[in-house]
């Protein structure tokens, strides 16, 4: 532990940042691979199964957004306390993060499992796919406490600078899911084929496996969690809610706008527009994996340097991170701009006609905004590492609701009769799908400019001067209040 802390607060910033980021990028790749493999096996059941699970994606996205509070709060506060050489306070914070995740997961998961049918109806599930979608959502929802607790422990490792443990946990989660998918879906030996229920159970089993490994690593010498860290402290819980809460709001903001945008695209672009938008979203989700991994690593490094009272290194970490992320995503953007057709067919081999033409156009427009995405990810990781998570919430609120959605709405027909999800909307300018495409890229660029300007102002105002003081004294209600 001391070796990792020494590297983060004293060693080479570029080398340490890359060494922390590589396992996190790898775990993100593993998660994407899991989604692809899930779709492959579900496709063997039939198109209805794939559509049913696809309809649950926005709902599950919102559900996991609610579990971000203990995840992000744990990572940031643990990193600050480790930087301040308060290992006991950091371990106590991990326990509170797990407890909060279990409570939120049980509350949200239980509610969703009970209300799965009306929820899938809200996202437009027809009578042909609604039963399967409700079944899948209801079973997966029951696994949310396991997923949340596993994520909180994972965040504790990342906050301490142990990103390899996070990779191991994710590999275990995905490996169990992938192995059990075909067995539970189609059956084998004494295990009966359960179809879409089996796919959901395989996912929950993966969550359980990840949590089991996370607990084993946490109570072992890698983290050293023990009974003495189980003492409750209201200050720790308040700190988690204060730091993690705005990130939950940020995720809810982005997920809700994405759901609405699907409706806008359906009205403005029809089936071809939906195909282009979906392929673009999938390609972008893969392209941004490097910047998301680097950002998570930078967040821990900034937090530890803030805790160690090394604002100079916190500034350098953010600056180096921005440079690496912008360069990586710019390179990916150039490749995507040069060969958009092959990229599109890599995700949807049989795409053609208007769908292909719109997808090629969208992929090229998306590529212009990739460097901006990298810059925003790393700049916000600097704010987050300092405990200023409300900045991330405000940035996404403006990006999605003040820029992306209003500009995308210009694609709608120039009549008052257009509706999205059955709700009448104001007439647009009938600009078609290009308005949606440029709304996405334009909002990313606008966010980079705005966040960049505010970051410069905040650094001059002492953004990295201090942070969570570690809650060193049990019972001190002000001990764990984050800087904001």
Buried (B, 14 or more C-beta within 10 A) or exposed (E): BEEBBEBBBEBEBBEBBBBBBBBBBBBBBBEBEBBEBBEEBBEEBEEBBBBBBBBBBBBBBBBBBBBBBBBBBBBBBBBBBBBBBBBBBBBBBBBBBBBBBBBBBBEBBBEBBEBBBEBBBEBBBEEEBBBBBBBBBBBBBBBBBBBBBBBBBBBBBBBBBBBBBBBBBBBBBBBBBBBBBBBBBBBEEEEEBBBBBBBBBBBBBBBBBBBBBBBEBBEEEBBEBEEEBEEEBEBBBBBBBBBBBBBBBBBBBBBBBBBBBBBBBBBBBBEBBBBBBBBBBBBBEBBBBBBBBBBBBBBBBBBBBBBBBBBEBBBBBBBBBBBBBBEBBBEBBEEBBEBBEEBBBEBBEEBEEBBBBBBBBBBBBBBBBBBBBBBBBBBBBBBBBBBBBBBBBBBBBBBBBEBBBEBBBBBBBEEEEBEBBEEEBEBBEBBBBBBBBBBBBBBBBBBBEBBBEBBEEBBEEEBBEBBBBBBEEBEEEEBBBBBB
